[in-house]
Amino acid sequence: MKLFWIIFVKICILGIPIYFGVFQNKIQNIFENNKLLDLINLVLLAVLLIALIAEAYNQYKIIKYKKLSKLVNAYRSFISGYFDDELKLISNTLNYTESERLTLFLYSSSQNAFYSVGRYSKSPKYNQIGRYIIDNPKEYVFAVINEENHRNNPQPIKHKWFNLFHYKVKMLSNDMYGVYIENKGIKIGVVIAQTMKQNKFNNKNERKKLKEEVIKLQEKIIQMKINPNVLPSEIDLTEKGL
């Protein structure tokens, strides 16, 4: 649906000016009722205006996303893979195989977005990061951090979420489970565990073991006084040549 609207907007921006520049006079000769033609022209102008506004907003989001991606990449460079190593430690402790993947997302309340700052899988194919920022509130990470029932009594992922959690490099998970990270009620982030195994996180013991390890990571994050709302500024990036 989203792709349809993107294509529709671009067709309007391209097609409507062509209509007014090339075909309007020809069509005017066909219409005996000029009032009807004026109404059609007015509607097309309104559609063009809306399409231009939509495209401008879309470009703004693209620029903003690229800017935030740059800042998150700089932040990842600053921590030098620390969280990748921490997730590797958790993975090894829980005896995860190449079928599993762990990802740490820090949450920025000011941006209402998640930053991917750590990932580990024994499979090189699943170890890559396709997106550094998630800002769609329909995605599973938002459910983990915002839904009280999920925070207090977390359950394995429901199937409806699978088509809402995409990556450029995809891991077609058969099960997924998120653990909330907080500090005295302040939202810090989530750790998302994905697996190719069926119903792995239906097992309460599996969920319990993962949560225990994430709590240890949470304590380290709190000690580091990490604030996801504080990212390097654009001036910092420029001065460092990033």
GROMACS elastic network, one bead per residue, 0.5 to 0.9 nm:
[ bonds ]
;  ai    aj funct       b0    kb
    1     4     6  0.50231   500
    1     5     6  0.64864   500
    1     6     6  0.87966   500
    2     5     6  0.53039   500
    2     6     6  0.63534   500
    2     7     6  0.87694   500
    3     6     6  0.50885   500
    3     7     6  0.62236   500
    3     8     6  0.84845   500
    4     7     6  0.52379   500
    4     8     6  0.59954   500
    4     9     6  0.86150   500
    5     9     6  0.60004   500
    5    10     6  0.85367   500
    6     9     6  0.52915   500
    6    10     6  0.63927   500
    6    11     6  0.87202   500
    6    54     6  0.88706   500
    6    55     6  0.81796   500
    6    58     6  0.88290   500
    7    10     6  0.52170   500
    7    11     6  0.61430   500
    7    12     6  0.86418   500
    8    11     6  0.51068   500
    8    12     6  0.62021   500
    8    13     6  0.86974   500
    8    51     6  0.84286   500
    9    12     6  0.51402   500
    9    13     6  0.62334   500
    9    14     6  0.86493   500
    9    48     6  0.83853   500
    9    50     6  0.85685   500
    9    51     6  0.50839   500
    9    52     6  0.77178   500
    9    54     6  0.73243   500
    9    55     6  0.69466   500
   10    13     6  0.50906   500
   10    14     6  0.61350   500
   10    15     6  0.82368   500
   10    51     6  0.75465   500
   10    52     6  0.87930   500
   10    55     6  0.77448   500
   11    14     6  0.51739   500
   11    15     6  0.54750   500
   11    16     6  0.79479   500
   12    15     6  0.51016   500
   12    16     6  0.54969   500
   12    17     6  0.82551   500
   12    44     6  0.86789   500
   12    47     6  0.73908   500
   12    48     6  0.60794   500
   12    51     6  0.65277   500
   12    52     6  0.86738   500
   13    16     6  0.61204   500
   13    17     6  0.69912   500
   13    47     6  0.89696   500
   13    48     6  0.60715   500
   13    49     6  0.87007   500
   13    51     6  0.63853   500
   13    52     6  0.66827   500
   13    55     6  0.87180   500
   14    17     6  0.62527   500
   14    18     6  0.67392   500
   15    18     6  0.51301   500
   15    19     6  0.62392   500
   15    20     6  0.88932   500
   16    20     6  0.64016   500
   16    21     6  0.86087   500
   16    44     6  0.68163   500
   16    45     6  0.78412   500
   16    47     6  0.86722   500
   16    48     6  0.67196   500
   17    20     6  0.51274   500
   17    21     6  0.59924   500
   17    22     6  0.83679   500
   17    48     6  0.83596   500
   18    21     6  0.50476   500
   18    22     6  0.56612   500
   18    23     6  0.72168   500
   18    24     6  0.88607   500
   19    22     6  0.54836   500
   19    24     6  0.58005   500
   20    23     6  0.61396   500
   20    24     6  0.50595   500
   20    25     6  0.81045   500
   20    41     6  0.83908   500
   21    24     6  0.67538   500
   21    25     6  0.85039   500
   22    25     6  0.73338   500
   22    26     6  0.79596   500
   23    26     6  0.52700   500
   23    27     6  0.61397   500
   23    28     6  0.85390   500
   24    27     6  0.51295   500
   24    28     6  0.59877   500
   24    29     6  0.88137   500
   24    41     6  0.88399   500
   25    29     6  0.65478   500
   26    29     6  0.54796   500
   26    30     6  0.69949   500
   27    30     6  0.51400   500
   27    31     6  0.65103   500
   27    37     6  0.85351   500
   28    31     6  0.52800   500
   28    32     6  0.78388   500
   28    33     6  0.89671   500
   28    34     6  0.75060   500
   28    37     6  0.71571   500
   29    32     6  0.74139   500
   31    34     6  0.64865   500
   31    36     6  0.79925   500
   31    37     6  0.68759   500
   32    35     6  0.89534   500
   32    36     6  0.87416   500
   32    37     6  0.87808   500
   33    36     6  0.55486   500
   33    37     6  0.67251   500
   33    38     6  0.89015   500
   34    38     6  0.60306   500
   34    39     6  0.85314   500
   35    39     6  0.61770   500
   35    40     6  0.86461   500
   36    39     6  0.50478   500
   36    40     6  0.62717   500
   36    41     6  0.86488   500
   37    40     6  0.50073   500
   37    41     6  0.61323   500
   37    42     6  0.85201   500
   38    41     6  0.50366   500
   38    42     6  0.60701   500
   38    43     6  0.86153   500
   39    42     6  0.50147   500
   39    43     6  0.62056   500
   39    44     6  0.86121   500
   40    43     6  0.51534   500
   40    44     6  0.61810   500
   40    45     6  0.86145   500
   41    44     6  0.50731   500
   41    45     6  0.61180   500
   41    46     6  0.85959   500
   42    45     6  0.51184   500
   42    46     6  0.62383   500
   42    47     6  0.86565   500
   43    46     6  0.50570   500
   43    47     6  0.61637   500
   43    48     6  0.85585   500
   44    48     6  0.60320   500
   44    49     6  0.85548   500
   45    49     6  0.61533   500
   45    50     6  0.86491   500
   46    49     6  0.51071   500
   46    50     6  0.62683   500
   46    51     6  0.85736   500
   47    50     6  0.51459   500
   47    51     6  0.60537   500
   47    52     6  0.85802   500
   48    52     6  0.61024   500
   48    53     6  0.86195   500
   49    52     6  0.51333   500
   49    53     6  0.62686   500
   49    54     6  0.86046   500
   50    53     6  0.51183   500
   50    54     6  0.60933   500
   50    55     6  0.85682   500
   51    55     6  0.60479   500
   51    56     6  0.84990   500
   52    55     6  0.50813   500
   52    56     6  0.60587   500
   52    57     6  0.85576   500
   53    56     6  0.50775   500
   53    57     6  0.61820   500
   53    58     6  0.85632   500
   54    57     6  0.51395   500
   54    58     6  0.61194   500
   54    59     6  0.86557   500
   55    59     6  0.61120   500
   55    60     6  0.84858   500
   56    59     6  0.51490   500
   56    60     6  0.61527   500
   56    61     6  0.87099   500
   57    61     6  0.62689   500
   57    62     6  0.86730   500
   58    61     6  0.51191   500
   58    62     6  0.62634   500
   58    63     6  0.87197   500
   59    63     6  0.61447   500
   59    64     6  0.84438   500
   60    63     6  0.51829   500
   60    64     6  0.60268   500
   60    65     6  0.84628   500
   61    65     6  0.58994   500
   61    66     6  0.85017   500
   62    65     6  0.50711   500
   62    66     6  0.61719   500
   62    67     6  0.85660   500
   63    66     6  0.51721   500
   63    67     6  0.61458   500
   63    68     6  0.86245   500
   64    67     6  0.50636   500
   64    68     6  0.61262   500
   64    69     6  0.84722   500
   65    68     6  0.51194   500
   65    69     6  0.59630   500
   65    70     6  0.85285   500
   65   133     6  0.75912   500
   66    70     6  0.61813   500
   66    71     6  0.87043   500
   67    70     6  0.51392   500
   67    71     6  0.64113   500
   67    72     6  0.87615   500
   67   234     6  0.84146   500
   68    72     6  0.60926   500
   68    73     6  0.84840   500
   68   132     6  0.86501   500
   68   133     6  0.76409   500
   69    72     6  0.50711   500
   69    73     6  0.60232   500
   69    74     6  0.84943   500
   69   115     6  0.85616   500
   69   131     6  0.84886   500
   69   132     6  0.60623   500
   69   133     6  0.66862   500
   70    73     6  0.51460   500
   70    74     6  0.62008   500
   70    75     6  0.86296   500
   70   234     6  0.89322   500
   70   237     6  0.84658   500
   70   242     6  0.79328   500
   71    74     6  0.50476   500
   71    75     6  0.61929   500
   71    76     6  0.86673   500
   71   231     6  0.65104   500
   71   232     6  0.61394   500
   71   233     6  0.73691   500
   71   234     6  0.75330   500
   71   237     6  0.76260   500
   72    76     6  0.61335   500
   72    77     6  0.85509   500
   72   115     6  0.67188   500
   72   116     6  0.78791   500
   72   117     6  0.75285   500
   72   132     6  0.69516   500
   72   133     6  0.80894   500
   72   231     6  0.72883   500
   72   232     6  0.82952   500
   73    77     6  0.61873   500
   73    78     6  0.85704   500
   73   117     6  0.83383   500
   73   132     6  0.77686   500
   74    77     6  0.50042   500
   74    78     6  0.61762   500
   74    79     6  0.88564   500
   74   231     6  0.85458   500
   74   232     6  0.72204   500
   74   237     6  0.74346   500
   74   242     6  0.73411   500
   75    79     6  0.64222   500
   75    80     6  0.85600   500
   75   117     6  0.79703   500
   75   231     6  0.67029   500
   75   232     6  0.68255   500
   76    79     6  0.52967   500
   76    80     6  0.61146   500
   76    81     6  0.66451   500
   76    82     6  0.85866   500
   76    83     6  0.89531   500
   76   116     6  0.88116   500
   76   117     6  0.59419   500
   76   118     6  0.80684   500
   77    81     6  0.72139   500
   78    81     6  0.83991   500
   79    82     6  0.56569   500
   79    83     6  0.78002   500
   79   117     6  0.88654   500
   80    83     6  0.83585   500
   80    84     6  0.88343   500
   81    84     6  0.50909   500
   81    85     6  0.64396   500
   81    86     6  0.88063   500
   81   117     6  0.82714   500
   81   118     6  0.71017   500
   82    85     6  0.53260   500
   82    86     6  0.64144   500
   82    87     6  0.88634   500
   82   118     6  0.78243   500
   83    87     6  0.60525   500
   83    88     6  0.83554   500
   83   104     6  0.75482   500
   83   117     6  0.68931   500
   83   119     6  0.73415   500
   83   120     6  0.88324   500
   84    87     6  0.52430   500
   84    88     6  0.61616   500
   84    89     6  0.87092   500
   84   103     6  0.84626   500
   84   104     6  0.85306   500
   84   117     6  0.79583   500
   84   119     6  0.52112   500
   84   120     6  0.57306   500
   85    89     6  0.62523   500
   85    90     6  0.87751   500
   85   118     6  0.82918   500
   85   119     6  0.85949   500
   85   120     6  0.77617   500
   86    89     6  0.50728   500
   86    90     6  0.64293   500
   86    91     6  0.86774   500
   86   118     6  0.84197   500
   86   120     6  0.87439   500
   86   217     6  0.73924   500
   87    90     6  0.50042   500
   87    91     6  0.60524   500
   87    92     6  0.85714   500
   87   102     6  0.64250   500
   87   103     6  0.75175   500
   87   104     6  0.79016   500
   87   118     6  0.72428   500
   87   119     6  0.65855   500
   87   120     6  0.57583   500
   87   121     6  0.85680   500
   87   214     6  0.89928   500
   87   217     6  0.85925   500
   88    92     6  0.61366   500
   88    93     6  0.85036   500
   88   102     6  0.82609   500
   88   119     6  0.81581   500
   88   120     6  0.55981   500
   88   121     6  0.73492   500
   88   122     6  0.83377   500
   89    92     6  0.52256   500
   89    93     6  0.61051   500
   89    94     6  0.86460   500
   90    93     6  0.50368   500
   90    94     6  0.61667   500
   90    95     6  0.84773   500
   90    96     6  0.86156   500
   90   102     6  0.86589   500
   90   210     6  0.79625   500
   90   213     6  0.62732   500
   90   214     6  0.78967   500
   90   217     6  0.87934   500
   91    94     6  0.52725   500
   91    95     6  0.60449   500
   91    96     6  0.51870   500
   91    97     6  0.80198   500
   91   100     6  0.82721   500
   91   101     6  0.80693   500
   91   102     6  0.74598   500
   91   120     6  0.76770   500
   91   121     6  0.76596   500
   91   122     6  0.84896   500
   92    96     6  0.61740   500
   92    97     6  0.84760   500
   93    96     6  0.78367   500
   93   213     6  0.84422   500
   94   206     6  0.86322   500
   94   209     6  0.73538   500
   94   210     6  0.73835   500
   94   213     6  0.86068   500
   96    99     6  0.73966   500
   96   100     6  0.59139   500
   96   101     6  0.81288   500
   96   121     6  0.83283   500
   96   122     6  0.80567   500
   97   100     6  0.57546   500
   97   101     6  0.85570   500
   97   121     6  0.78057   500
   97   122     6  0.63361   500
   97   123     6  0.80312   500
   98   101     6  0.76823   500
   98   121     6  0.62905   500
   98   124     6  0.85040   500
   98   126     6  0.82892   500
   98   195     6  0.88043   500
   98   196     6  0.89453   500
   99   121     6  0.79505   500
   99   122     6  0.79582   500
   99   123     6  0.73242   500
   99   126     6  0.86638   500
   99   173     6  0.89423   500
   99   194     6  0.82084   500
   99   195     6  0.54307   500
   99   196     6  0.51991   500
   99   197     6  0.69266   500
  100   120     6  0.87485   500
  100   121     6  0.61414   500
  100   122     6  0.76303   500
  100   123     6  0.81149   500
  100   126     6  0.83389   500
  100   173     6  0.87289   500
  100   193     6  0.70827   500
  100   194     6  0.55574   500
  100   196     6  0.66145   500
  100   197     6  0.81914   500
  101   119     6  0.73353   500
  101   120     6  0.58347   500
  101   122     6  0.76919   500
  101   123     6  0.82156   500
  101   126     6  0.67801   500
  101   127     6  0.72494   500
  101   171     6  0.86899   500
  101   192     6  0.80998   500
  101   193     6  0.57670   500
  101   194     6  0.51771   500
  101   195     6  0.64117   500
  102   118     6  0.81409   500
  102   119     6  0.55706   500
  102   120     6  0.53677   500
  102   121     6  0.65074   500
  102   127     6  0.87791   500
  102   191     6  0.67640   500
  102   192     6  0.57153   500
  102   194     6  0.65050   500
  103   116     6  0.71183   500
  103   117     6  0.78561   500
  103   118     6  0.56285   500
  103   120     6  0.66094   500
  103   121     6  0.88946   500
  103   190     6  0.82342   500
  103   191     6  0.55521   500
  103   192     6  0.52351   500
  103   193     6  0.66759   500
  103   194     6  0.84890   500
  104   115     6  0.82592   500
  104   116     6  0.59853   500
  104   117     6  0.59496   500
  104   119     6  0.62432   500
  104   189     6  0.73461   500
  104   190     6  0.59900   500
  104   192     6  0.65509   500
  105   114     6  0.56049   500
  105   115     6  0.51648   500
  105   117     6  0.59814   500
  105   118     6  0.71780   500
  105   132     6  0.89172   500
  105   133     6  0.87574   500
  105   134     6  0.89209   500
  105   141     6  0.82214   500
  105   188     6  0.85543   500
  105   189     6  0.53840   500
  105   190     6  0.53767   500
  105   191     6  0.62859   500
  105   192     6  0.79047   500
  106   113     6  0.84584   500
  106   114     6  0.54762   500
  106   115     6  0.51454   500
  106   116     6  0.65747   500
  106   117     6  0.69140   500
  106   181     6  0.87083   500
  106   187     6  0.87362   500
  106   188     6  0.57716   500
  106   190     6  0.66262   500
  106   191     6  0.87583   500
  106   227     6  0.85944   500
  106   228     6  0.59517   500
  107   111     6  0.85345   500
  107   112     6  0.71936   500
  107   113     6  0.59482   500
  107   115     6  0.63786   500
  107   145     6  0.87227   500
  107   187     6  0.67671   500
  107   188     6  0.53998   500
  107   190     6  0.77248   500
  107   227     6  0.88370   500
  107   228     6  0.60177   500
  107   229     6  0.79032   500
  108   111     6  0.54152   500
  108   112     6  0.54860   500
  108   113     6  0.54361   500
  108   114     6  0.61569   500
  108   115     6  0.76252   500
  108   187     6  0.83786   500
  108   188     6  0.77060   500
  108   189     6  0.82775   500
  108   227     6  0.81406   500
  108   228     6  0.51727   500
  108   229     6  0.50483   500
  108   230     6  0.85878   500
  109   113     6  0.69451   500
  109   114     6  0.88302   500
  109   187     6  0.79175   500
  109   188     6  0.89424   500
  109   228     6  0.81729   500
  109   229     6  0.68715   500
  110   113     6  0.80314   500
  110   229     6  0.63486   500
  111   114     6  0.83794   500
  111   135     6  0.81443   500
  111   229     6  0.78149   500
  112   135     6  0.65778   500
  112   137     6  0.83923   500
  113   133     6  0.66821   500
  113   134     6  0.56389   500
  113   136     6  0.77673   500
  113   137     6  0.83664   500
  113   142     6  0.87328   500
  114   132     6  0.80784   500
  114   133     6  0.55862   500
  114   134     6  0.50909   500
  114   135     6  0.64453   500
  114   141     6  0.78899   500
  114   142     6  0.85323   500
  114   189     6  0.74345   500
  114   190     6  0.88355   500
  114   228     6  0.87638   500
  115   131     6  0.87539   500
  115   132     6  0.56306   500
  115   134     6  0.67231   500
  115   189     6  0.86864   500
  115   228     6  0.80168   500
  116   119     6  0.77463   500
  116   129     6  0.79311   500
  116   131     6  0.73939   500
  116   133     6  0.62554   500
  116   134     6  0.80577   500
  117   132     6  0.75081   500
  118   129     6  0.87981   500
  119   127     6  0.64186   500
  119   128     6  0.76597   500
  119   129     6  0.74149   500
  120   123     6  0.85063   500
  120   124     6  0.88987   500
  120   126     6  0.80375   500
  120   127     6  0.54681   500
  120   128     6  0.83707   500
  121   124     6  0.68383   500
  121   125     6  0.83884   500
  121   126     6  0.60498   500
  121   127     6  0.50012   500
  121   128     6  0.87376   500
  122   125     6  0.87591   500
  122   126     6  0.79146   500
  122   127     6  0.72588   500
  123   126     6  0.54681   500
  123   127     6  0.61939   500
  124   128     6  0.70366   500
  125   128     6  0.65281   500
  125   169     6  0.80925   500
  125   170     6  0.89431   500
  125   171     6  0.84546   500
  126   129     6  0.81624   500
  126   169     6  0.75186   500
  126   170     6  0.75317   500
  126   171     6  0.61950   500
  128   169     6  0.69016   500
  129   132     6  0.69005   500
  129   167     6  0.77606   500
  129   168     6  0.80250   500
  129   169     6  0.69517   500
  130   166     6  0.88655   500
  130   167     6  0.52270   500
  130   169     6  0.51889   500
  130   170     6  0.78789   500
  131   134     6  0.72301   500
  131   166     6  0.87242   500
  131   167     6  0.61372   500
  131   168     6  0.68242   500
  131   169     6  0.85074   500
  134   137     6  0.83827   500
  134   139     6  0.80153   500
  134   141     6  0.83601   500
  135   138     6  0.87868   500
  135   139     6  0.82433   500
  135   142     6  0.87747   500
  136   139     6  0.58246   500
  136   142     6  0.81384   500
  136   164     6  0.88198   500
  137   140     6  0.81389   500
  137   141     6  0.82114   500
  137   142     6  0.56907   500
  137   143     6  0.80430   500
  138   141     6  0.84970   500
  138   142     6  0.68663   500
  138   143     6  0.76588   500
  138   161     6  0.83676   500
  138   164     6  0.69310   500
  138   165     6  0.89152   500
  139   142     6  0.58261   500
  139   143     6  0.69854   500
  139   161     6  0.68956   500
  139   162     6  0.88982   500
  139   163     6  0.89699   500
  139   164     6  0.53515   500
  139   165     6  0.58096   500
  139   166     6  0.89741   500
  140   143     6  0.50454   500
  140   144     6  0.63705   500
  140   145     6  0.88863   500
  140   157     6  0.80312   500
  140   161     6  0.61630   500
  140   162     6  0.83697   500
  140   164     6  0.72422   500
  140   165     6  0.66690   500
  140   178     6  0.82054   500
  141   144     6  0.51344   500
  141   145     6  0.64567   500
  141   146     6  0.85588   500
  141   165     6  0.86207   500
  141   178     6  0.72413   500
  141   189     6  0.86509   500
  141   190     6  0.69708   500
  141   191     6  0.87126   500
  141   192     6  0.76982   500
  142   145     6  0.52641   500
  142   146     6  0.57113   500
  142   147     6  0.77500   500
  143   146     6  0.53094   500
  143   147     6  0.52244   500
  143   148     6  0.86928   500
  143   150     6  0.70337   500
  143   151     6  0.86801   500
  144   147     6  0.61785   500
  144   148     6  0.83612   500
  144   149     6  0.89410   500
  144   150     6  0.57284   500
  144   151     6  0.62226   500
  144   154     6  0.77881   500
  144   177     6  0.87988   500
  144   178     6  0.60034   500
  144   179     6  0.69441   500
  144   180     6  0.62605   500
  144   190     6  0.72321   500
  145   148     6  0.78924   500
  145   150     6  0.77451   500
  145   151     6  0.65981   500
  145   178     6  0.87911   500
  145   179     6  0.84087   500
  145   180     6  0.58776   500
  145   181     6  0.80995   500
  145   187     6  0.71699   500
  145   188     6  0.88578   500
  145   189     6  0.72272   500
  145   190     6  0.69995   500
  146   149     6  0.88764   500
  146   150     6  0.79485   500
  146   151     6  0.75790   500
  146   187     6  0.89259   500
  147   150     6  0.53487   500
  147   151     6  0.63798   500
  147   152     6  0.87905   500
  148   151     6  0.50761   500
  148   152     6  0.60726   500
  148   153     6  0.81756   500
  149   152     6  0.52892   500
  149   153     6  0.55333   500
  149   154     6  0.68222   500
  149   155     6  0.89809   500
  150   153     6  0.52559   500
  150   155     6  0.65902   500
  150   178     6  0.88183   500
  150   179     6  0.89684   500
  150   180     6  0.87323   500
  151   154     6  0.55931   500
  151   179     6  0.77149   500
  151   180     6  0.62908   500
  154   157     6  0.89995   500
  154   177     6  0.81452   500
  154   178     6  0.76571   500
  154   179     6  0.76015   500
  154   180     6  0.89046   500
  154   207     6  0.87056   500
  155   158     6  0.83338   500
  155   177     6  0.71676   500
  155   178     6  0.84066   500
  155   201     6  0.80145   500
  155   202     6  0.77229   500
  155   204     6  0.89887   500
  155   207     6  0.84466   500
  156   175     6  0.71089   500
  156   176     6  0.60481   500
  156   178     6  0.77398   500
  156   199     6  0.81717   500
  156   200     6  0.86464   500
  156   201     6  0.55448   500
  156   202     6  0.61177   500
  156   203     6  0.89973   500
  156   207     6  0.83143   500
  157   160     6  0.83645   500
  157   161     6  0.70364   500
  157   162     6  0.81952   500
  157   175     6  0.63960   500
  157   176     6  0.50605   500
  157   177     6  0.55989   500
  157   178     6  0.79253   500
  157   201     6  0.83694   500
  158   161     6  0.59734   500
  158   162     6  0.77222   500
  158   175     6  0.84317   500
  158   176     6  0.83247   500
  159   162     6  0.56319   500
  159   163     6  0.82910   500
  159   174     6  0.87866   500
  159   175     6  0.84087   500
  160   163     6  0.68507   500
  160   164     6  0.78138   500
  161   164     6  0.51892   500
  161   165     6  0.66328   500
  162   165     6  0.56573   500
  162   166     6  0.79043   500
  162   172     6  0.84228   500
  162   173     6  0.77237   500
  162   174     6  0.86623   500
  162   175     6  0.89048   500
  162   176     6  0.87288   500
  163   166     6  0.68174   500
  166   169     6  0.82993   500
  166   170     6  0.65916   500
  166   171     6  0.84485   500
  167   171     6  0.76519   500
  170   173     6  0.87379   500
  171   194     6  0.81243   500
  171   195     6  0.84615   500
  171   196     6  0.81548   500
  172   194     6  0.88344   500
  172   195     6  0.83750   500
  172   196     6  0.70097   500
  173   176     6  0.66813   500
  173   194     6  0.58133   500
  173   195     6  0.53222   500
  173   196     6  0.50110   500
  173   197     6  0.78529   500
  173   198     6  0.88144   500
  174   194     6  0.76915   500
  174   195     6  0.60170   500
  174   197     6  0.58512   500
  174   198     6  0.54442   500
  174   199     6  0.73350   500
  174   200     6  0.85974   500
  175   193     6  0.84007   500
  175   194     6  0.59823   500
  175   195     6  0.54472   500
  175   196     6  0.66330   500
  175   197     6  0.66971   500
  175   198     6  0.61481   500
  175   199     6  0.59079   500
  175   200     6  0.65314   500
  175   201     6  0.67743   500
  175   202     6  0.87262   500
  176   192     6  0.70573   500
  176   193     6  0.56220   500
  176   195     6  0.63805   500
  176   196     6  0.89960   500
  176   199     6  0.87946   500
  176   200     6  0.84190   500
  176   201     6  0.71151   500
  177   191     6  0.83524   500
  177   192     6  0.57860   500
  177   193     6  0.52057   500
  177   194     6  0.66061   500
  177   195     6  0.89729   500
  177   201     6  0.66435   500
  177   207     6  0.77879   500
  178   190     6  0.63931   500
  178   191     6  0.56297   500
  178   193     6  0.61955   500
  178   194     6  0.87596   500
  178   211     6  0.89523   500
  179   189     6  0.86600   500
  179   190     6  0.54501   500
  179   191     6  0.52643   500
  179   192     6  0.65285   500
  179   193     6  0.83192   500
  179   207     6  0.88339   500
  179   210     6  0.80308   500
  179   211     6  0.62832   500
  179   214     6  0.71432   500
  179   215     6  0.89065   500
  180   187     6  0.81086   500
  180   188     6  0.80950   500
  180   189     6  0.63265   500
  180   191     6  0.68171   500
  180   192     6  0.89792   500
  180   211     6  0.86959   500
  180   214     6  0.85087   500
  181   186     6  0.87606   500
  181   187     6  0.66135   500
  181   188     6  0.54474   500
  181   189     6  0.50264   500
  181   190     6  0.53137   500
  181   191     6  0.75568   500
  181   214     6  0.77458   500
  181   215     6  0.75332   500
  181   217     6  0.87706   500
  181   218     6  0.59780   500
  182   185     6  0.59073   500
  182   186     6  0.53820   500
  182   189     6  0.68405   500
  182   190     6  0.85705   500
  182   218     6  0.72915   500
  182   222     6  0.85317   500
  183   186     6  0.50675   500
  183   187     6  0.67573   500
  183   188     6  0.69156   500
  183   218     6  0.81790   500
  183   219     6  0.87702   500
  183   222     6  0.68639   500
  184   187     6  0.85332   500
  187   190     6  0.88392   500
  188   218     6  0.87183   500
  188   221     6  0.87369   500
  188   222     6  0.89508   500
  188   226     6  0.83342   500
  188   227     6  0.75308   500
  188   228     6  0.71612   500
  189   228     6  0.85696   500
  190   214     6  0.89260   500
  191   214     6  0.72279   500
  193   210     6  0.84937   500
  194   197     6  0.89012   500
  195   198     6  0.78458   500
  195   199     6  0.89790   500
  195   200     6  0.74146   500
  195   201     6  0.88526   500
  196   200     6  0.86764   500
  197   200     6  0.58817   500
  198   201     6  0.84686   500
  198   202     6  0.89550   500
  199   202     6  0.51607   500
  199   203     6  0.74593   500
  200   203     6  0.60948   500
  200   206     6  0.72840   500
  200   207     6  0.88784   500
  201   204     6  0.68792   500
  201   205     6  0.83873   500
  201   206     6  0.59238   500
  201   207     6  0.59120   500
  202   205     6  0.87736   500
  202   206     6  0.78602   500
  202   207     6  0.78539   500
  203   206     6  0.53535   500
  203   207     6  0.66360   500
  203   208     6  0.87978   500
  204   207     6  0.51088   500
  204   208     6  0.60371   500
  204   209     6  0.86153   500
  205   209     6  0.60861   500
  205   210     6  0.85634   500
  206   209     6  0.53213   500
  206   210     6  0.62954   500
  206   211     6  0.86372   500
  207   210     6  0.52440   500
  207   211     6  0.60948   500
  207   212     6  0.86433   500
  208   211     6  0.51288   500
  208   212     6  0.61963   500
  208   213     6  0.87760   500
  209   212     6  0.52070   500
  209   213     6  0.64592   500
  209   214     6  0.87694   500
  210   213     6  0.52460   500
  210   214     6  0.62005   500
  210   215     6  0.86696   500
  211   214     6  0.50217   500
  211   215     6  0.61298   500
  211   216     6  0.87698   500
  212   215     6  0.52028   500
  212   216     6  0.66665   500
  212   217     6  0.89931   500
  213   216     6  0.52099   500
  213   217     6  0.65501   500
  213   218     6  0.87044   500
  214   218     6  0.59895   500
  214   219     6  0.86340   500
  215   219     6  0.62787   500
  215   220     6  0.87552   500
  216   219     6  0.52220   500
  216   220     6  0.65891   500
  216   221     6  0.88679   500
  217   220     6  0.51103   500
  217   221     6  0.62605   500
  217   222     6  0.86762   500
  218   221     6  0.50611   500
  218   222     6  0.61856   500
  218   223     6  0.86216   500
  219   222     6  0.51157   500
  219   223     6  0.62081   500
  219   224     6  0.86499   500
  220   223     6  0.50485   500
  220   224     6  0.61984   500
  220   225     6  0.87308   500
  221   224     6  0.50289   500
  221   225     6  0.63958   500
  221   226     6  0.60848   500
  222   225     6  0.50475   500
  222   226     6  0.65676   500
  223   226     6  0.79560   500
  226   229     6  0.88800   500
  226   230     6  0.82725   500
  227   230     6  0.55778   500
  227   231     6  0.82197   500
  228   231     6  0.67062   500
  230   233     6  0.85858   500
  232   235     6  0.81222   500
  232   236     6  0.60109   500
  232   237     6  0.69036   500
  233   236     6  0.51338   500
  233   237     6  0.64516   500
  233   238     6  0.87921   500
  234   238     6  0.61753   500
  234   239     6  0.86143   500
  235   238     6  0.51007   500
  235   239     6  0.61564   500
  235   240     6  0.85771   500
  236   239     6  0.52238   500
  236   240     6  0.62233   500
  236   241     6  0.85967   500
  236   242     6  0.85025   500
  237   240     6  0.51420   500
  237   241     6  0.60724   500
  238   242     6  0.58663   500
  239   242     6  0.76970   500
